[in-house]
Structures are given as C-alpha cells and as structure tokens.
Amino acid sequence: MTEAYDSNLIWIVVIGFLVAFILAFGIGANDVANSFGTSVGAGVLSIFQACILATIFEIAGAVLIGYKVSDTMRKGILDVSLYVGHEKELMLGSLATLAGSAVWLLLATALRLPISGTHSIVGAAVGFSLVCRGTAGVKWSALRNIAASWFASPLLSGTVSVIIFWIIRKTVLLSNEPLKQGLNILPLAYGLTIAINILSIVHDGPKLLMLDNIPWWGSLIASLGIGLLSAVIVYIFLVPWERKKILSSHNTIGRNAGFNPSESKETTALSVIVDGGQVTSNTEMASLDAPKLRGNNSASPLLMAAGDADGGTGNIDMNDEHPDVSKLFSFLQVLTAAFGSFAHGGNDVSNAIGPLIALWAIYAEGSAKQEAETPLLILLYGGLGISTGLWIWGRRVIQTLGQDLARITPTTGFTIEVGAALTVLLASKAGLPVSTTHCKVGSVVCVGWASRGGEGVSWKLFRNIAFAWVVTVPVAGLLSAGCMTIFKEVISY
C-alpha cells in the first residue's frame, strides 16, 4: 500500500484529471449527439437549443444517477485486488485507460461516426490490464455480461421503440381523425413519460437527495402519482391550448389563401359535436383532421380537406405525417430527448470518469481496493467536460444520427427517444454500462424500417457505423496497451 495523498503521486492525479476532461469532451462530442440528434433532425430544436438542454440534463443525470455505473466501471471489470501493493501501477493503468479511449473517441468524431463511449472505456481497461497482469487481471464473467448487453441493448431499444410507434400509428396516424386521436393520447403520453423519468430518479435514488432509503413501492406510488398529475394538467390546460392554437393557424392560412368558409357548402354544416367538453363545429373538425396529401407538404389543410391537392385524388401517403399531429408531438419529443439526455448523463458520464475516480480513490485512500463512495464533485466535473464537447464539436455526429441515417419526424423521434432512454435508464439502475449509442442507433434503424420500409434507412451508413462498433474495443484496447507499455518502460514503480 501507499500513503494516502502521497505527494509523489500528485502528478499522475493532475494528468489524469486533464486527460479525463479530454475523454469527457470526446464523449460529449460523440455520444451526447445521440440524445438530441433526432430532435434536431426532425426540426423540433435548433443546435443551440439542443446544446442548452443537453448541458442541463447531462449534468443532472451525472450527479443524480451516475454513481452506480461508475462503480461497475472502476471495480467490476478488473480484479483490483491483484494490484494491492502495486497502487501506482493501477493509477498508471487508469491513466492509460483514459488516454486510449480519448484518442479513439476524438478520431471517430472527426470521421462523423457515432461510436460507444462504453465500448471505448471497457476496451481500454482490458488493454492495460492485459499488459500488466495478462488474462488473470480481467473479470471475464463481468465482461461477458457487459458484452451481451451491447448486442441486446439495440435490439431491446429498437423493439420497444417499434412497439410504441405501431401503437401510435394504428391509433393516431392511420385513424380517420388523426388530430383528434392525437389530442386524446397526449395526456397519456406525457403522463407515462414523466412517470418513468421520476421512477428512474426516486427508485434506489441518489444519497445526495436522501432517496436511497425509499422502498420500491414508495418509489412506484410517487412516480405514478406525479405521472397522473402531469396527465391531468396536460388534459386540462395543454390539450385545449393546442387545439385552439392549431385552429387559429388554420383560420389564418385559410384567410391568406382567400378561402371563405361561409361560401362553401361543405363547411356550413349546422351540426356540432362535443369534443372533450368543448363545442367544435364540423368546419373546424374538417380542417383539424384533414390528412396530409402526397407531394404537397405545404398545402393548406383547408384546401386538402376539400381534395384540391394532389390532382383532386385525395390519395394519402402514410409515410408522411399529418402536419398537426407533428406539432402535437414536437414538444413531447423535446421532453423525451431531455429524458434521454438525463439517462445518458447517468450512464455515460460514469464511463468517462470511472477510471478517474479509481485513480483519485487510490490517491486519497492509499489502497487499490477503492472502498470510498464515488465523489460528487468528480461526477460534476465529468458532466461539465461532456457538455463542453457537445458545444464545441457535437454537431458533427448530430447530423449523422439525426439526418443522414434515417428520416426523423416528431412522432418517430418521440418513439425513438422513449425506447432508447427507457432501455438506458433501466440499465443504469441495474449498474450495467450499456451503450447509449447502440440503443439510439438501434431505435433509429428499427423505427425507420417500420415507418418507411427498407428505403427508410441508409444501410450503407449503418454498415459503416456497425464496423466502427466492431473495431472500437480492440482499437481502444491497443491504444491503452500502447500507453501502458510506454509507462512501464519510462516510469519506475
């Protein structure tokens, strides 16, 4: 064992903090794009708005739920007991892990390829351990479980997203009254999204907020209660406001187009219907639920309702969303993107600073066993590094994931976000460091295929991304092993 706070080791700690920030920068530039790439691709958010929201929720997720995965990353993959009495070697190994994964993440971001920060860290950790202790230093059973999650997570995430998409498509997009159905489903969508998010925080939550002692049934009741309250608020306030706003925009479009409802027999029906407690004329409902017609995305809904678009045929291309339904799901997609960003902060920031926490714990305790809690300030430091990378370089991968891989709309974007974020959050609570990149790409590909068939996905780009996934572990491992080999030659310990 070494002495706690040994002044001879302070230089390793300082360099470790610097390299960890570079690694966090790379994860922010590459992985954080996964959280808001679909929102930007769907035109719901600008790059600037996405960066602001990502900064808030990434840091919040890192601080509130990041401690569990950081424990897995620093103690669950390698057998740290083999380094008892060789603490300086383990510190240098942690530094090599940070350096190897940082180099690969920055290179992949330069190539606009969304890779896994989790893969990079795990591969780099295994690489240095093979140099120092051979195969004996790696917990292969833990590594197999993590590796299995890499393949299972995109399939699970994609499956969840497709199920949600099919439900929305059947109940809303393919209905005779898509906007009415969309307004009906809106409270449920908001309530479930918020309930899941609250459950992820409250259940076995952070000690910082004293939530770790709440029983599981208490967490479930709290999350369902808040979700139900959110649904009621949406039903009472948001649904009427959205209906009024869309009706107002339709009236403005109709007047600008020179269309006078009073002069049309189809729009002078005297009957009215009651919808959600609000009396709405048939004129209004005709304009509300007019389908979006093929080849005329900018046509007035009033004209489309009269069958004047697309040569009067009224043929509908169901690959295009009803424009008003898109408006309904736009803000919901922002909410789910924030949900995903929070999940990413809880999972991937731990990947970035897991080796740094190991390095700091050895320095502070003088022991390789690392029995101390994950320091809150180091989690915050990792969150800041991730946010910096997003602001400076994140738009490169945002374009790849949000625009180039598949066509994203607010509705499909919502299903992608929910499926991926739910998968990542469940994994974070289980302490399993899954790849948010794999989850998000899996959802994008599956929903793109489900919504538009084989032409809905750029399979060539997906092939390139998959190749980058395959080589990430060995490349990061080789880079880390190279760094550790240099340390062994140059530094005595």
N, C-alpha and C positions, 0 to 999 in steps of 0.2 A: 504493500500500500504506500501511497504518497501522502504527504502532509496536505491538509485542507488549505486551499488558497496559496499553494506553493508559488512563490514569485518567479521561479524558474520556468513555470509553465504558462505564465500570463501571455506570452507571445502567441502561443497556439490558440488561446481563447480569443484574442483580438483578431487574428487572421480568420478564425472560424466564424466570428460574427460578420466580418466583411464578405467572406465567400457565401455565407448563408443568405445574406441580403441579395447577392447576385443570383443565387439559386431561386429565392423567392421572386425576384424580378423576372426571371425566366418563366416561372410557373404563372405569374400574373400575365405576362405577355402571351403565353400559350394557352394555359388551362382556363383562366378566368373568361377568356373569349367564349368558352363553352356555355357559360351561364347566360350571357346576354346576346350571343351571336344570332339566335333565332329571332329575338325581338327586333334587333337592328335589321336583319334580313327581311322581316315582314313589314318594315317601315313603321313600326309602332314607336320605336325610340331612335333618337339620333345617337351617334357615337358619344357625344359629350354627355348626354343624359344617362346613357348606359354606364359610363365610367363613374359618374357621381353615385348612382345607386349601387354599383358593384363595390365601390370603396366602403360604403356604409355597411353593407350586408356581409361582405367578406370578412371585415374586421370583427363584426358582431359574431359571426359563426365561429371564427377562430377562437375568440375569447370564451364563448359560452359552451361550445361542444367539442372543441379541438383537443382536449386533454386526453381523451380515450385513445384516439388513433396514434397520437404521439407516443404513448406508452407502448403500443404494439410495434411501432417503427423502431424505437430505440432499444427494446428489450425482447421483443417477440420473435425476431427473425434470426438474430445471432445469439450464441451462447456466451453471454458476457462473463460468466463465471470463469471461463478459460483465460480471462485477462486479469484476474486478481493477482496483484503483484506486478502487473505489467500495464499499469494505468496509462502511462504516457503513450504506449503503443496503441491502445484503444482510442486515445484522444487523436492521435495522428490518423488512425483509421477513419474516425468520424470526419476529420478534415478532408481526407481523400474521397470519402463518400459525397460530401458536399461539392467538392470541385468537379468530380467526374460527371455527376448528374447535371450540374450547372452548365458545363460546356455543351453537353448534348441537347439540353433544352433550348439554349440560345441558338444553336445551329439549326435545329428543327423549326424554330420560329422564323428564322431568316428564310427558310425554304417554304414557309406558309403551311407547314404540316402540323395538325393538332395531334400531339403525342401525349402519353400519360406521364405526369409527374410522379405518380406512384410507381410505375414501372422503372423510371429512371433511378429513383431512390433505392428501391429494392435491389435492382441490378448492381448499382454502385456499392451497396453494402455487402452484397455477396462477393463482388470483385475483390475488395480489400481483404475480406476475411479469408478467401482462398489463398492470397499471398501470405498472410500471417499465420493461419492455422490449418490451411488445407480444407478438406471436406469436413473435418471434425468441428469446425467453428460455425457451421451453418445448421440451423434447426430446420431440417428438410421437411418435416411434417407440417410445420407452420408455413413454410414456403409453398408447399403443395396446396394448402388451403387457400392461401392468397392467390396463387396462380390459377386455381379453379375459379375463383371469383372474377378473375379478369375475363374469362370466357363466358361465365354465367351472367355477369352484370349487363353486357349489352343485349343479351337475349332476354333477360328478365325485364330490363328497362324498355326494350322495344315492344315486348309483349304487352306490358302494362299500358304503354302509350297507344298502341293499336287498339286495344280493347276500349279505352276511353274515346278514341277517335271514332270507332264504329258506333258507339252509343250516341255520340253527338251527331254523327252523320245520319243515323236512322231516325233519331227523334227530332232533329232540328233541320239539317241541311236538305234532306230528302222529303221533308213534310210539305204539305200544301201551303202552310203558313209558317215559313221559317223564322221570321222575326218574332211572331207571337210565341212560338215554341222556345226561341232563344231567350226571350224575356222571362218565360216560365222557369227555365232551367237555371237562370242566372243566380238566384239566391242559393240554390243547392251547390252550384259550382264554387261560389265564394265560400260558403259555409264549410264544405269539405276541405278545401284548400287551406283555409285558416286553421281548422281543427287539427289537421295533420301537422301543420307547422308548429302549433302550440304544443302538441303532444311530443314532438321531437325535442323541444326545449325542456319541458317540465319533467318528462319521464327520465329518471336517473340523471337529473339535470346537474348543472354546474354547482360546485360547492360555493362559488362566489355569491350566488343568489340564494344559497341555503335550500336548494331544491332536491338535493341528493337523498334526503330522508323521506320524501313524499312517497307513499305506497303506489303501486301501479294503478290500483283502482281510483285513487285520488287524482292521479295524472289524467286518467281516461275521462273522469267526470268533468275535470276542469277544461280539458280540450274540447269535449263535446258541448259543454255549456257555452264556451266562448264562440265555438263554431256556429251553434244555433242562434246566439245573439247576433252574430255577424249576418247570418242569413235573413233574420227578421229585419235588421237595419237596411240591408240591400233591398228587400221586398217593399218596405215602406217608403224609402227615400230614393234609392238609386234607380229602381225599375221605372217608376213614374217619370223621373228626370230624364232617363234615356229615351223613353217613349216620346216625351214632349220635345226633346232636342231633335230626334230624328224626324218627327212630324214637321217641325219648324223648318228643318233643312229641305224637306221635300216641297213644302209650300214655296220656299224661296226659289228652288230650282224650277218649279212649275211656272212661277211668275216670270222668271228670267227667260224661259223658253216660249213665252207668250201663250201659255196654256191656261184657259179659264175653266175651272171645274163646273161652273154654273151653266156652261154652254154644252156640256156633254151629257147625253142621256145615261151613259154608264156610270157617271159619277153624281147623279142627282137622286139616288135611291133614298127613300124616306125612312126606311127601317134603320134601326140602330142596334148595336149589340153591346152588351156589358162585358168588359174585359178587365178582370182584376179590380172591380169596383169603380172603373172609370168608363163613362159612356163615350164610345168611339163610333163615328159614322162609318158606313160602308166605304165612303170615299176615302177616308183616312186609312182603313184597313187594306183597301186595294193598293194604295200607294206603299203601305208598310210592307206587305208581303209579296210585292211584285218581284218575280225571280230575276236574277241577273242573267242576261242572254248572251249567247256565244258571240264573240267577236265584237262586242260593243260594251266594253267595260265602263265607258264614261257616259253612257246614255242615261237620260233622266229616268228615274223609277216610274214616274207618271206615264212617260211615253212607252216604257217597257211593259207596263201593265196593260196598255191598250194594244200591245202586239205590234208596235210600229218599228221595233228594232229587228235586225236580222231578217229583213225582207218580209216581215209580217208573218213569218212561220211560227214564231214563238218557241223554237227549239231551244232546249236548255243544255248547256254543257256543265255537268255536275262537278267537273274538275275546278270550276270557278265558284267561289263562294258568293252568296248573297251579300252585297256590299254593306247592308245594315247589320247583318249578323257579324261581319268582320269588325264593325265598330263596337259591337257589344263585347267581343272577346279581346279587344285591343288592350283595355286596361287590365283585364283579368290575366292576360299574358304577361304584362309588366309585373303583376303581383306574383305570378308563378316563377318568373325569372328571378325576382328578388328571393323567393323561396329557394330556388336552385343555387343562387349565389351564396345564401346563408349556409346551405348544405356543403357547397364547395369549400367555403371558409373553414367549416368544421372538419372536413376530411383532408383536403389537400394542403392547407397551411401546416398541418401536422407533419405531412411528408417533407415539407421544406425545412422545418426547424426541428424535426425529430433527432437527426444527428447532432444538431447544435445543442439541444437540450442534454443529450448524452454527454457531449463534450463539457458543457457547463457543470453538469451534475458531478462528473468525475473531479473537476477542478474544485468545486465547492465542498464535496464530501471527502475527497481523497481516496475514493473507493470505486471500483469498476461495477459494483452491484447496483448503483443508481437507485437508491431506495426513496429518494425525495420526491415530492409532488412536482408535476410539471409547472414551472414558474409562469405566472400570468403575464408578466411583462415580456417574456420571450415570445409567447403566443401573439401578443400585440405587435411586437417587432416584426414577426413573420407576416402578419396581416398588412402592415404598412409597406413591406417590401413587395408583396404581391400587388397591392394597389398601385405602387409606383410603376411596376412593369406593365400593367394594363394601360395606364395613362400614356406612357411613352411609346409602347410598341404593340399594344394589343390589337389594333385594328387589322393587322395582317391576317391573323387567324380568324377574327370575327368574320371577315369576308369569305374565307374558305368554308366555314361551318354554316354561316347564316345565308349565304347567297349561292355559292358555287356547287355545294354538294347536292342540294335539293331545293325546290321552290317552297318557300315557307309563307304561310298566311297566318293571320292571328289565331284562327281556330286550330290549325295543325300545330302552330307554335305552342299553343296552350297545352295540347295533349303531350307534345314532346317534353315540355318543361316539367309537367306534373309527373310523368312516368320516370324521367331521369332523376329528378330531385327526390322523389319518394324512395327510389332504389338506393341512392347515395345516403340519404338520411338514416334509413334502416341499417345500412352497413356501418355508418359512423357510430350509431348507438351500440352495435354489437362489437365495436372495436376492430372491425375488418377494413383495411385500407383499400377499398375498391377504386377503380379508375373512373373519375367523373367524365373523362374524355370518352371512354368506351361506352358509358351509359348514354351520354348525349348523342354520340355518333350512331349508336345502335337505334336510338329512338328516331333520329332524323331519317335514317335509311328505311326503317320499318314503316314509319308513317308516310314517308314519301312514296314508297311502293304501294301501300294500302290506298292512298288517296289518288294516285295518278298512274299506277301500274309500273311496268319496267322502265318507262320513259321518265318517271318522276325522280329518278336518282341518277347522278353522274357516276356510273360504275367505274369508269377509268380513274376518277379522283378517289373513289372509295378504295380501289385496289392500291393506289399509292399510299393512302393513309394506313391501310392494313399492313402493307410492307414496312412502314415506319414503326408500327406497333411491334412487329415481329423482331426487328433488329434493335429495338430500344434497350431491352435487358442486356443482351451481350455487348452492345456498344458502350453503354454506361458502365457495365462491369469492367470492360477492358480499359476504359479511361481511368476509372478508380484504381484498378490494379496497377496501372502505369504510374499513377501518382504515389501509391503506397510503395512501389518498388524504388522510386526515386527517394522517398523519405527514408527507407531502410538503408540506402547507400550513403546518404548525405548526413543524416541525423543519428546520433548515438542515443540509445535508450536501453 
